[in-house]
Each structure stands twice: as C-alpha cells, then as structure tokens.
C-alpha cells in the first residue's frame, strides 16, 4: 500500500528526548516500510526515518525560535498532504482536528489516531466529522460518539530497553514526564516523602508549565531525596527507569495511554499508577505493578510492588505492547478500509454501468 503518515511538528520523528506521539509515528512508519509498504512521512525536516520524508518545516517547532506563529505550520502540514491525496491508498493522521475538514472532501480515506483526550470544545469539532474512521489508543479513551474502527495500543521496540534484573541499591523511585499538573509530579514528590525513598525526576518543562514548576516543584528539589535530571535522551531514560525500584505514574487526568508505563515495565521496573484513564488497561495489577485509588495508597503499596517479579513486567510488555502488535493492528485497519473503498467503488461502477445500459434500451 501507499501510505501517508502525518506527524505533529512540535518534535522531530523520532524525538531526541520527550515526545510520545512522535516516537509512535516513527516506529509505525519504519515498521511499515520494513513490511514492504510505500510510506511517505510528513514531519519536521530534522526527522530520521526509513520512509520518504516530506519536510513541512526545517526543524521541530519547539526548538525553532524564528517561528512566531506555529499554528501556521499546523495548518500547512495537512494542506500539503491532501493536495497529493490521490497519490496514496490511505492517509494516517496523528494530528487531531487539523486534518478533519480536508479529509472529508477527498476520496482517499483517512484514518485518525486519537492521541489526546477530549475537551468540551474539541468534541464539537470531532462531532461534526464523527463518521470518519477513528482509532483509539485505549478503550478508556472512547469518550465521544465517533466512528471507532479499532483500538490499537501504543507499542515499543522492547529490545531497545535493557532488562535490569535487580534495581539499584539503595533503591529509588522514578518519575518521567512533562512537569505539568496533570502528570502529577507534585504527587510523586509527596509519595517519595511519605515513603522516605529517594525520587529521581526527569522530563521537560513547557513554557505554559513554568509557573507551576517554580511554585510547586522547584523548592522540593534538594539533590538528595528529590533529584531533578531535566530532559533525558533514550539511553538516559532507560537507565533511569531500569535501575529504579518502581516508577510512579500519579496522573490527575484521564491519560489516553501513557507510554512511560510500558517503557518502565520493559526495563523490568513495576509501575504504580492512579486508576484513571488507560492505567488499568496498561498495568497488569499485581503482576507488572499496582493500580491505586489514591496517592496515599500508592505509597502504601510500595513494599508489595518491590516484591514483584521484574521478568513478568517485561513479559507483559512483550506480549501486549510491542511494535509488531501495534503495526499488526494498524495494518489490519488499513486493509479493511482500503478494501471497503474498493468494494464501494466497484459497486458504484457496476451500478452506473447498469443504469447506462437501461438508458440505452429502446422500448
């Protein structure tokens, strides 16, 4: 198949540090190429991919200080794709609302992976285009009345995450994610202080979250019990997660997936998460971590989590969240949609031919 992938432009594909969607797009695109598909990736120009790269911007928007109106490029990317829609059998959008209007006026089908959660405003837009094919990344994400054609869990290349049989001694807890209220770094700090165990934290601080970081996080960082590592690359991330006794996932919102959970478990590290959004789907409760109903409970279950078999954590990811399984899911959906389009096209051609034959009859 000839497949177009539309990636967000805020980070390159794959991201050098933080960027869950861009990592997923990278793995999907490369694996589809390995399977013999012709894949064109519309992304930032600094992206690295096995697919044919069509650069929409020279580099990632987040890192380009010369760009003052990033929204211009978020509009531009789908425009470039849909001008060439006839070149593809299917278009796969990872950019949410930006591709909806154009997808509705071309004959080439578009499938939309929903990587975020719904807001009151965004539901109005998705509702306007509810009949387009949507893919959820967890069952819990399905909050809107849309034409869902499947759920495909995010996947990783498990082999890229070294398995660590025994955590570092003395033990520490890990937190990895954006330093924003919904990711719960403030609760991770409270849990660490309640248990008395060191906490190592890594992730980016967006401009919109700087005030939150300064007021709620910064004064707790002492370099001893609470350590802040900033943004980390892949090897640093694997080391942080793999050597941890447990990874904390104390979210305050309905997380659609949470890639860091499977990254930690792939390293052998169990995850303690709040029972919100996708967490109960991603963590095998009592085997690869614990799903809790309060932040106090997250601290209380730590002794039990430390007794879990770390090899079971990795097996859980291998069996449920690999790139192979992810792309199998997407590939099956592509084939189904393209086949239905072909069948529909054949039916319309046959119907048109029949009508023309009837018109030609002389009574």
C-alpha positions, 0 to 999 in steps of 0.5 A: 500500500501507499501510505501517508503518515502525518506527524505533529511538528512540535518534535522531530520523528523520532524525538531526541528526548520527550515526545510520545506521539512522535516516537509512535509515528516513527516506529509505525512508519519504519515498521511499515516500510520494513513490511514492504509498504510505500510510506511517505512521512510528513514531519519536521525536516530534522526527522530520521526515518526509513520512509520518504520524508516530506519536510513541512518545516526545517526543524521541530517547532519547539526548538525553532525560535524564528517561528512566531506563529506555529499554528501556521505550520499546523495548518500547512502540514495537512494542506500539503498532504491532501493536495497529493491525496490521490497519490496514496491508498490511505492517509494516517493522521496523528494530528487531531482536528487539523486534518478533519475538514480536508479529509472529508472532501477527498476520496482517499480515506483517512484514518485518525489516531486519537492521541489526546483526550477530549475537551468540551470544545474539541468534541464539537469539532470531532462531532461534526466529522464523527463518521470518519474512521477513528482509532483509539489508543485505549478503550478508556479513551472512547469518550465521544460518539465517533466512528471507532474502527479499532483500538490499537495500543501504543507499542515499543521496540522492547529490545531497545530497553535493557532488562535490569534484573535487580534495581539499584541499591539503595533503591529509588523511585522514578518519575518521567514526564512533562512537569505539568499538573496533570502528570502529577509530579507534585504527587510523586514528590509527596509519595517519595516523602511519605515513603522516605525513598529517594525520587529521581525526576526527569522530563521537560518543562513547557513554557505554559508549565513554568509557573507551576514548576517554580511554585510547586516543584522547584523548592522540593528539589534538594539533590538528595531525596528529590533529584531533578535530571531535566530532559533525558535522551533514550539511553538516559531514560532507560537507565533511569527507569531500569535501575529504579525500584518502581516508577510512579505514574500519579496522573490527575487526568484521564491519560489516553495511554501513557507510554512511560508505563510500558517503557518502565515495565520493559526495563523490568521496573513495576509501575504504580499508577492512579486508576484513571484513564488507560492505567488499568488497561496498561498495568497488569495489577499485581503482576507488572505493578499496582493500580491505586485509588489514591496517592496515599495508597500508592505509597502504601503499596510500595513494599508489595510492588518491590516484591514483584517479579521484574521478568513478568513486567517485561513479559507483559510488555512483550506480549501486549505492547510491542511494535509488531502488535501495534503495526499488526493492528494498524495494518489490519485497519488499513486493509479493511478500509482500503478494501471497503473503498474498493468494494464501494467503488466497484459497486458504484461502477457496476451500478452506473454501468447498469443504469447506462445500459437501461438508458440505452434500451429502446422500448 
